[in-house]
């Protein structure tokens, strides 16, 4: 199996590239930056780039941009296109954040565009919709929580923060993408790919405390105090909004049984390790 990996420098793409290298299979890694042995390309300008022919194309980058570039990719006649999307297509369409809601509607449209274009070109497609993806030191979810804990030594929570979560490691997602690419049963289907455990948001944060060897100090704030606190903290944490707090009480749990049945989806327990990233969490 030869692979073409868009987003090979990202969290999931880097693991896909690593798995190909470990197995001795050929893979073309695509990046906007010049790297030895990689294909230098910009998804917004693929018409001027010769796309290497590969059996499987992996999209581990922005699926919205990838959908726009897909006609150029399909000219290389791959057998299967595997796309990393998100379960957010089920949970954020009613977001009170206008920009977030617009982004998710664009992702939903991109999924439809990808499946339609592939079908017209007689190319198989598989869409994976992971839950909360993490990779210690690189993601914008679990690592952001770790940074807040390291700085404050406590963690503010929205109410009881009992909303359910299923964090999934980027490495497990990469292995799942490769397994799906090999599976005839996964052709022309979309799957939820979840973490092994279903935890409350509170417990998920508690395990980040444990990973940092910091005693758990989780402080529940009423909605009014939460919004005030994060308005004040926005300069320090520009990526955190009050809407994220409100989501702490919302269940974001899904069923991955179809992925388990069709391509042997496997995921690990949520036990993050930050030892090698401690200096970057300041």
PyMOL commands that set and color helices and strands:
alter all, ss='L'
color gray80, all
select helices_A, chain A and resi 11-23+43-48+63-74+88-91+98-120+142-152+170-182+184-186+201-211+223-233+242-249+257-263+275-281
alter helices_A, ss='H'
color red, helices_A
select strands_A, chain A and resi 3-6+27-31+39-40+56-59+80-84+124-130+133-134+155-158+164-165+168-169+189-193+199-200+218-221
alter strands_A, ss='S'
color yellow, strands_A
deselect
rebuild
show_as cartoon
